[in-house]
Amino acid sequence: MESILMQLYKGKISPEATFAPETEEYKRLRREHYHYYESFIKKLHSLNPPLGQQFISIMDEQLTFLPYDNAQAFIDGFRLGAKIM
């Protein structure tokens, strides 16, 4: 069986893909942001439906980059930890 470090190196495990803060503060902030986001979309749709749809598309596109950002942050932290050791 391969070591955890070897599995990590080969990309067989991806800790950044399962990371999510578990604090109540984080959950509360996420709920508040989601309600704000939904409210804003409703306002956009009532003023100009195509603009509301364009906003949703832009936000969806931005969200596709988050896994890459998280992965790179993990990789950088792991490399730093390995250098320290």
C-alpha positions, 0 to 999 in steps of 0.5 A: 500500500502506498503511503499517504504522502505518495498518494497525495503526490500522485493526486490520488487524494485531494484534501482541498476538495473536501475542505469546508469550515465547520464553524457556526460563524462561517455557516451564518455568513454563508446563509446571509450571503446566499440570501443577499445573492438571491435577493439581488437576483430577484431585483435584477430579474424584475428590472431587466431579466436578461441582465439577471441571467447574465449576472447568474452566468458571470457568477457561475463562471467565477465559481468554477475557478474556486476548486483551482484556487483551493487546490493551489492554496493547498499545494503551496501550503503542503510544499511549505510544510515539506520545506520546513520538515 
